[in-house]
């Protein structure tokens, strides 16, 4: 949707109002494409068919045009730029309404959206607002008073951001016992912060006993430094959860033992759609336990196991188990120690992910061999991929060819992150060639810290500057000459906000494998390099 707005802000800001007919038709076509393309919104509200999408797109364009034209008539001496902005903003606003309305008649779905929104607010009891603090028993009595009202309709509770001691927990206990039959979602994240371990464990035990037997779809236990003791303190709650759809154990000190405890205690993950284990100390053995959960989670759509100290063996175990999760849409394995072999193992599972839209594989020590295997697999799968993150993997120009072929095949790609690799000019130019034609949805590209010089920087800038809706090119931390910096800035002179900072660029930077006598800033050498690299072919196999 942002791409629609920015398309018109970019393409029409230099033209007088009104837009020509072909521009108006282009907006209709772009909105229609958005309506029929799978996205996070469509997964929640439904996907429009082509006929309905075209009808809605035409109505939106007409309404947006009328609003902008009415504005323009009030200031006929203006250059039309403000009318263009209204045209774009109104189109985006109405488009979002239709996306959230879903594939039914406007009247029915608008009423349903209002009703569902109101119901969601009415059914959530949330005390997480305000500053993070300890609460006493008396304060808990006051805060939780609405839950004691007979016949209340709360189905989800959030106790996050308030630290419960024993007094407060005992107040909550009787209340939770009285309403647990109606609860479908419980958020106990960050609810024992700052408490001594013995007290925190006892509080968890009180909550666990009070909530035992409730049928939850959503459970968030993040930011509680649970460890194995904490997980087992919650055992009575976990043992009764057979229909969980979302489980969050972020920043919980989930060690190998704790991961095994989670796997042991939760009786079923057959309905699980979201599983997050970010920022723990799970390790290879813990990853093996998580892998056992994955094997039973065939409906999983969103898996996050980033920053969990998982190495080669655990990475392979996770990769192989993920092969059974054919509904996966978002995969985040960042900041682990997988290595090449785990990357290759993961590439074999990627073919199962037809609906994958986001993949985060940065800082996994993949190197060229692992990155090539993953890029080749992604090229043949995940047709609707929107985000590709493979930063910090020691990828060189050798691996760039496979990456470039993958990128060319992903026409819904919006965000590409290849920062902190070793692509140099040769790799950067291959990537630039890949995104130059097509990839019209692309709005963010990060190739910072890649030892890129003038030629690569210039081609990357030229490849993205005219893309509709493009937002940001980051090529900071490279070896671009002063002349190259000036050229890049000149390319973006009419759209300076699209170019990221260049304050960490090192014009005199040297590569260890280059001859000591090479002149980094030599214009002729770089132009010759660019000319040679333009003829390189991108591998498609």
matplotlib code that plots the C-alpha trace (Angstrom):
import matplotlib.pyplot as plt

x = [0.0, 2.8, 4.1, 0.8, 1.1, 4.7, 4.2, 2.0, 4.0, 7.0, 5.6, 3.1, 4.8, 6.4, 3.2, 0.3, -3.1, -5.1, -3.2, -3.4, -5.8, -3.0, -1.8, -5.3, -5.5, -2.1, -3.3, -6.4, -4.2, -1.8, -4.6, -6.2, -2.9, -2.6, -6.2, -5.5, -2.0, -1.6, -0.5, -0.7, -3.9, -5.5, -4.7, -6.7, -9.6, -9.6, -8.4, -10.6, -11.3, -10.2, -13.7, -14.4, -10.8, -11.2, -14.6, -13.3, -10.1, -12.1, -14.4, -11.5, -9.7, -12.9, -13.4, -9.8, -9.8, -13.0, -11.6, -8.3, -10.0, -12.3, -9.2, -7.5, -10.5, -10.1, -6.6, -6.5, -3.3, -1.3, 1.0, -1.2, 1.2, -1.1, -3.9, -1.5, -0.8, -4.5, -5.1, -2.4, -3.4, -7.1, -6.4, -4.2, -6.8, -9.7, -7.5, -6.7, -10.4, -11.2, -8.3, -9.6, -13.2, -12.3, -14.0, -17.7, -20.1, -19.1, -22.1, -21.9, -18.1, -18.0, -20.5, -18.6, -15.3, -16.8, -18.4, -15.2, -13.1, -15.4, -15.6, -11.8, -11.5, -14.3, -13.0, -9.4, -8.5, -5.1, -3.2, 0.2, -0.2, 1.8, 5.2, 6.8, 6.3, 5.8, 2.2, 1.0, -2.0, -4.1, -3.1, -3.9, -7.4, -8.0, -6.5, -8.3, -11.7, -13.3, -12.6, -14.8, -17.9, -20.4, -21.0, -18.0, -17.1, -13.3, -11.7, -8.1, -6.1, -2.7, -0.8, 2.4, 4.7, 3.4, 5.5, 3.4, 4.6, 3.0, 0.3, -0.7, -0.6, -2.9, -5.4, -5.2, -5.6, -9.2, -10.2, -8.5, -10.2, -13.6, -13.0, -10.6, -13.4, -14.0, -10.3, -8.8, -5.7, -3.3, -0.3, 1.9, 5.0, 7.3, 5.1, 7.7, 10.5, 12.9, 11.5, 13.8, 13.9, 12.0, 9.2, 9.0, 8.7, 6.0, 4.1, 4.3, 3.0, 0.0, -0.8, -0.3, -2.7, -5.3, -5.3, -5.0, -7.5, -8.4, -8.4, -6.0, -5.3, -2.7, -0.1, 2.8, 5.3, 8.1, 10.6, 10.4, 13.8, 12.0, 14.7, 13.8, 12.6, 10.2, 8.9, 8.2, 6.5, 4.0, 3.7, 0.0, -1.0, 1.1, 0.0, -3.6, -3.0, -4.1, -5.3, -2.6, -2.3, 0.3, 3.1, 5.8, 8.8, 11.1, 14.0, 13.1, 16.5, 15.3, 18.3, 18.6, 16.8, 14.1, 13.5, 13.1, 10.7, 8.5, 8.5, 7.7, 4.9, 2.8, 0.7, -0.1, 1.1, -1.0, -2.9, 0.1, 0.5, 3.0, 6.1, 8.7, 11.9, 13.9, 16.9, 17.5, 20.4, 18.8, 21.9, 22.0, 20.3, 17.6, 17.1, 16.6, 13.8, 12.2, 12.6, 10.4, 7.7, 8.0, 7.5, 4.0, 3.2, 2.0, 0.0, 2.8, 2.9, 5.4, 8.6, 11.2, 14.3, 16.7, 19.7, 19.4, 23.1, 22.1, 25.1, 25.5, 23.8, 20.8, 20.5, 20.3, 17.7, 15.6, 16.0, 14.9, 11.9, 10.7, 10.2, 6.9, 5.6, 4.3, 2.1, 5.1, 4.9, 7.5, 10.9, 13.4, 16.6, 18.9, 22.0, 22.9, 25.9, 24.4, 27.3, 27.3, 25.9, 22.9, 22.2, 22.2, 19.9, 17.5, 17.6, 16.1, 13.1, 12.5, 10.8, 7.9, 7.1, 5.0, 3.4, 6.6, 6.6, 9.4, 12.7, 15.4, 18.7, 21.3, 24.4, 24.3, 27.8, 26.4, 29.3, 28.9, 28.0, 25.2, 23.9, 23.9, 21.9, 19.3, 19.1, 18.6, 15.8, 14.1, 14.1, 12.1, 9.7, 8.1, 6.6, 5.2, 8.4, 8.4, 11.4, 14.8, 17.5, 20.9, 23.1, 26.4, 27.1, 30.5, 28.9, 31.3, 30.7, 30.8, 27.5, 26.0, 25.1, 22.7, 21.3, 20.7, 18.8, 16.7, 16.0, 14.9, 12.3, 10.8, 8.6, 6.8, 10.1, 9.9, 12.9, 16.4, 19.1, 22.6, 24.6, 27.9, 28.9, 31.9, 30.1, 32.5, 31.8, 31.4, 28.7, 27.0, 26.7, 25.1, 22.6, 22.0, 21.4, 18.9, 16.8, 17.1, 14.3, 11.2, 11.0, 8.7, 7.5, 11.0, 11.3, 14.4, 17.8, 20.7, 24.2, 26.2, 29.6, 30.4, 33.7, 31.8, 33.5, 32.4, 31.2, 29.0, 27.6, 26.7, 24.9, 23.0, 21.8, 20.7, 18.9, 16.6, 16.2, 13.2, 11.4, 7.8, 7.5, 11.2, 12.2, 15.8, 19.1, 21.8, 25.4, 27.1, 30.4, 31.8, 34.9, 33.3, 35.6, 34.8, 33.9, 31.6, 29.9, 29.2, 27.8, 25.5, 24.3, 23.7, 21.6, 19.4, 19.4, 15.7, 14.9, 17.6, 15.6, 15.9, 19.7, 20.9, 23.8, 27.3, 29.2, 30.9, 32.1, 35.9, 37.2, 40.6, 39.5, 41.6, 40.9, 43.5, 43.4, 44.1, 47.4, 49.0, 49.6, 45.9, 44.5, 41.1, 39.9, 41.1, 38.2, 39.4, 40.0, 36.5, 34.8, 36.7, 35.5, 31.9, 32.1, 33.4, 30.9, 27.9, 28.5, 28.4, 25.5, 23.3, 23.0, 19.5, 20.1]
y = [0.0, 2.4, 1.7, 3.0, 6.2, 6.8, 5.9, 9.0, 11.2, 10.4, 10.2, 13.0, 15.6, 17.1, 17.3, 19.7, 18.5, 16.7, 13.5, 12.0, 9.1, 6.6, 7.6, 7.1, 3.7, 2.7, 3.5, 1.2, -1.6, -1.3, -1.3, -4.3, -6.1, -5.4, -6.6, -10.0, -10.6, -12.6, -10.6, -10.5, -8.5, -10.9, -13.8, -12.2, -10.7, -12.7, -12.2, -10.5, -12.1, -10.2, -8.9, -7.5, -6.1, -4.2, -2.8, -1.6, -0.2, 1.9, 3.2, 4.2, 6.0, 7.9, 8.9, 9.9, 11.9, 13.7, 14.7, 15.9, 17.8, 19.5, 20.7, 21.8, 23.9, 25.9, 26.9, 27.0, 29.0, 26.2, 23.8, 20.9, 19.2, 19.4, 17.8, 15.0, 14.4, 14.2, 11.9, 9.5, 9.7, 9.2, 6.3, 4.6, 5.3, 3.8, 0.9, 0.0, 0.0, -2.4, -4.7, -4.9, -5.2, -8.5, -10.3, -9.7, -6.9, -3.6, -3.1, -6.5, -6.4, -2.8, -3.7, -6.8, -4.9, -2.4, -5.1, -7.2, -4.2, -3.2, -6.8, -7.2, -4.1, -5.1, -8.7, -7.7, -6.8, -5.1, -3.5, -3.2, 0.5, 3.0, 2.7, -0.7, -1.2, -3.5, -3.8, -4.5, -6.6, -3.5, -2.2, -5.5, -5.4, -2.1, -2.9, -6.3, -5.1, -5.1, -8.9, -9.4, -7.9, -10.7, -11.6, -9.7, -10.6, -10.7, -13.5, -12.2, -10.8, -9.0, -8.7, -7.7, -4.8, -5.1, -7.1, -9.4, -10.3, -13.0, -10.6, -9.4, -13.0, -14.3, -11.5, -12.5, -16.2, -16.1, -13.9, -16.1, -19.1, -17.5, -16.5, -19.1, -21.0, -18.0, -17.2, -17.9, -15.7, -15.0, -12.6, -13.1, -11.6, -9.5, -10.1, -11.0, -8.5, -7.7, -10.4, -12.9, -16.2, -18.1, -15.5, -15.4, -19.2, -19.2, -16.5, -18.5, -21.5, -19.6, -18.4, -21.9, -23.5, -20.8, -21.2, -24.9, -26.4, -23.3, -23.8, -21.1, -20.3, -17.6, -17.8, -15.3, -16.0, -13.8, -11.7, -13.7, -15.3, -18.6, -21.2, -24.8, -24.0, -21.4, -23.6, -26.4, -24.0, -23.4, -27.1, -27.4, -24.7, -26.1, -29.7, -28.7, -26.8, -28.8, -26.1, -23.5, -21.4, -18.9, -19.5, -16.9, -17.7, -14.7, -13.7, -16.4, -18.0, -21.1, -23.5, -27.0, -28.3, -25.7, -26.4, -30.1, -29.2, -27.2, -30.1, -32.5, -30.5, -29.2, -32.1, -31.0, -28.4, -29.6, -26.4, -24.1, -21.3, -19.0, -20.2, -17.6, -18.5, -15.4, -14.4, -17.5, -19.9, -22.9, -24.5, -27.6, -29.9, -27.4, -27.0, -30.7, -30.5, -27.6, -29.7, -32.4, -29.8, -28.6, -32.1, -32.0, -28.4, -28.9, -25.7, -23.5, -20.1, -18.0, -19.5, -17.4, -19.0, -16.2, -15.4, -18.8, -20.1, -22.9, -24.4, -26.9, -29.9, -28.0, -26.0, -29.3, -30.6, -27.5, -27.4, -31.0, -30.6, -27.5, -29.5, -30.7, -27.1, -26.5, -23.6, -21.5, -17.8, -16.2, -17.8, -16.0, -17.9, -14.9, -14.7, -18.4, -20.5, -22.7, -22.9, -24.2, -27.7, -26.4, -23.9, -26.6, -28.7, -25.8, -25.3, -28.7, -27.8, -24.5, -26.2, -27.0, -23.3, -22.2, -19.4, -18.0, -14.2, -13.3, -15.0, -13.8, -15.7, -13.2, -13.9, -17.7, -18.3, -19.5, -18.5, -18.8, -22.5, -22.2, -19.0, -20.4, -23.5, -21.3, -18.8, -21.6, -23.2, -19.8, -19.1, -22.3, -21.8, -18.9, -17.0, -14.3, -13.6, -10.0, -9.8, -11.5, -10.9, -12.7, -10.1, -11.0, -14.4, -13.9, -14.0, -13.0, -12.2, -16.0, -16.4, -13.2, -14.8, -17.3, -14.5, -12.3, -15.0, -15.5, -11.8, -11.6, -14.3, -12.5, -9.8, -9.1, -8.4, -5.2, -5.5, -6.8, -6.9, -8.2, -5.9, -6.9, -9.4, -9.4, -8.7, -6.0, -4.3, -7.6, -8.8, -5.4, -5.0, -8.4, -7.5, -4.1, -5.9, -8.2, -5.4, -2.9, -4.3, -5.6, -5.8, -2.8, -3.5, -3.1, -0.2, -0.9, -2.2, -2.6, -3.4, -1.5, -2.8, -4.9, -3.3, -1.8, 1.0, 3.6, 1.4, -0.8, 2.1, 4.0, 1.0, 0.2, 3.9, 3.9, 0.6, 1.8, 5.5, 5.4, 2.5, 3.5, 3.7, 3.2, 4.4, 3.6, 2.6, 1.9, 1.7, 3.1, 1.6, 0.8, 2.0, 4.5, 7.2, 10.9, 11.1, 8.1, 9.7, 12.8, 10.7, 8.8, 12.0, 13.5, 10.5, 11.1, 14.9, 15.2, 12.5, 12.9, 11.2, 7.9, 7.7, 6.6, 8.2, 7.8, 9.0, 5.7, 5.3, 5.0, 6.3, 5.0, 1.6, -1.4, -5.0, -7.4, -9.6, -6.7, -5.6, -2.9, -0.7, -0.5, 3.0, 2.8, 6.1, 5.7, 6.7, 4.8, 1.5, 1.7, 2.5, -0.4, -2.7, -1.6, -2.1, -5.7, -6.6, -5.4, -8.4, -10.9, -13.4, -14.2, -18.0, -19.3, -22.9]
z = [0.0, 0.8, -2.7, -4.2, -2.3, -3.0, -6.7, -7.2, -4.9, -7.0, -10.5, -10.3, -8.1, -11.1, -13.2, -13.0, -11.9, -13.2, -14.0, -17.5, -18.1, -18.3, -14.9, -13.4, -15.1, -13.7, -10.2, -10.7, -12.0, -9.1, -6.5, -8.2, -8.0, -4.3, -3.7, -5.3, -4.0, -0.7, 2.2, 6.0, 5.8, 3.3, 5.5, 8.3, 6.2, 3.1, -0.5, -3.1, -6.5, -9.6, -10.5, -7.1, -6.9, -10.2, -9.2, -5.8, -7.4, -9.9, -7.2, -5.0, -7.8, -8.7, -5.1, -4.6, -7.8, -6.9, -3.4, -4.9, -7.7, -5.3, -3.4, -6.5, -7.6, -4.3, -5.3, -9.1, -9.2, -7.4, -9.2, -8.3, -6.0, -3.0, -5.0, -6.0, -2.3, -1.5, -4.4, -3.2, 0.5, -0.1, -2.4, 0.2, 3.0, 1.0, -0.2, 3.4, 4.2, 1.4, 2.4, 5.9, 4.6, 2.9, 0.0, 0.8, 0.1, 1.4, 3.7, 5.3, 5.8, 7.1, 9.7, 10.6, 10.9, 13.3, 15.3, 15.5, 16.4, 19.2, 20.4, 20.5, 22.6, 24.9, 25.4, 26.3, 29.9, 29.9, 32.8, 30.9, 30.2, 32.2, 33.8, 34.7, 38.4, 41.4, 42.5, 46.0, 47.0, 47.5, 44.1, 42.5, 44.1, 42.5, 39.1, 38.7, 40.0, 36.5, 36.3, 39.3, 37.7, 37.3, 33.6, 32.3, 28.7, 29.0, 27.1, 27.0, 29.9, 29.9, 33.2, 31.4, 32.6, 36.3, 38.7, 40.9, 44.4, 46.5, 47.9, 44.4, 43.0, 45.7, 44.9, 41.3, 42.1, 43.2, 40.3, 37.7, 39.2, 38.7, 35.0, 33.6, 31.9, 29.6, 28.8, 25.4, 25.7, 28.6, 28.6, 31.7, 30.1, 32.3, 35.3, 38.0, 37.1, 39.9, 42.3, 44.0, 42.3, 45.1, 45.1, 41.3, 41.1, 43.7, 41.9, 38.7, 40.6, 41.8, 38.3, 37.0, 39.5, 39.0, 35.2, 35.1, 32.7, 30.7, 27.0, 25.7, 22.1, 23.0, 25.8, 26.3, 29.0, 27.7, 29.6, 32.9, 33.1, 33.6, 33.0, 33.7, 37.2, 35.8, 33.1, 35.6, 38.0, 35.2, 34.6, 35.7, 33.2, 30.3, 30.8, 30.0, 26.8, 23.8, 21.4, 21.6, 18.5, 19.7, 22.2, 23.1, 25.2, 24.3, 26.5, 29.1, 29.8, 27.9, 28.3, 26.9, 30.0, 29.9, 26.2, 27.0, 29.8, 27.4, 24.9, 27.7, 29.4, 26.5, 25.4, 21.8, 19.3, 16.5, 16.2, 16.8, 14.3, 16.0, 18.1, 19.3, 21.2, 20.5, 22.7, 24.8, 25.5, 23.9, 22.3, 20.1, 22.6, 23.3, 19.5, 19.2, 21.7, 19.8, 16.7, 18.2, 18.8, 15.2, 13.9, 15.5, 14.4, 10.8, 10.9, 12.0, 10.1, 12.1, 13.7, 15.4, 17.0, 16.7, 19.0, 20.7, 20.5, 18.2, 16.3, 13.5, 15.0, 16.4, 13.1, 11.1, 13.5, 13.2, 9.4, 9.0, 11.4, 9.6, 6.5, 8.0, 8.5, 5.0, 6.0, 7.1, 6.2, 8.4, 9.3, 11.6, 12.5, 12.8, 14.9, 15.4, 14.6, 11.9, 9.4, 5.9, 6.5, 8.4, 5.7, 3.1, 5.3, 5.6, 1.8, 1.4, 3.6, 1.9, -1.0, 1.2, 2.0, -0.9, 1.2, 2.7, 2.7, 5.2, 5.7, 8.1, 7.8, 8.8, 10.9, 10.4, 9.1, 5.8, 3.6, -0.2, -0.3, 2.3, 0.8, -2.7, -1.6, 0.1, -2.7, -5.3, -3.1, -2.5, -6.2, -6.9, -3.9, -2.0, -5.0, -2.7, -0.8, 0.5, 2.8, 2.3, 5.0, 4.6, 6.2, 7.9, 6.2, 4.6, 1.1, -1.7, -5.3, -6.0, -4.0, -5.5, -8.8, -7.2, -4.9, -7.9, -9.8, -6.7, -6.4, -10.0, -9.4, -6.5, -7.9, -4.6, -2.8, -0.7, 1.6, 0.7, 3.4, 2.3, 4.7, 6.3, 3.6, 1.2, -2.1, -3.3, -6.7, -8.6, -6.3, -5.9, -9.7, -10.0, -7.4, -9.1, -12.4, -10.8, -9.3, -12.1, -14.2, -12.3, -8.5, -8.6, -5.0, -3.7, -1.2, 1.0, 0.0, 2.4, 1.1, 3.7, 4.8, 1.7, 0.5, -2.4, -4.4, -6.9, -9.7, -7.5, -5.6, -8.8, -10.4, -7.2, -7.0, -10.6, -10.2, -7.4, -7.7, -10.2, -8.5, -7.5, -3.8, -3.1, 0.4, 1.4, -0.1, 2.5, 1.2, 4.2, 5.5, 2.1, 0.1, -2.2, -3.5, -3.0, -6.7, -6.3, -3.3, -5.3, -8.2, -5.9, -4.3, -7.7, -8.7, -5.6, -5.8, -6.3, -3.7, -1.0, 1.7, -0.2, 0.3, 3.7, 5.5, 4.1, 7.2, 7.8, 4.2, 3.9, 0.5, 1.3, 2.4, 1.3, 0.8, 2.2, -0.9, -3.3, -4.6, -2.3, -5.3, -6.5, -6.5, -4.9, -6.3, -9.8, -12.1, -15.2, -13.3, -11.8, -15.1, -16.7, -13.9, -14.3, -18.0, -17.6, -14.8, -16.8, -19.1, -16.3, -16.4, -13.5, -12.8, -13.2, -12.2]

ax = plt.figure().add_subplot(projection="3d")
ax.plot(x, y, z, "-o")
ax.set_aspect("equal")
plt.show()
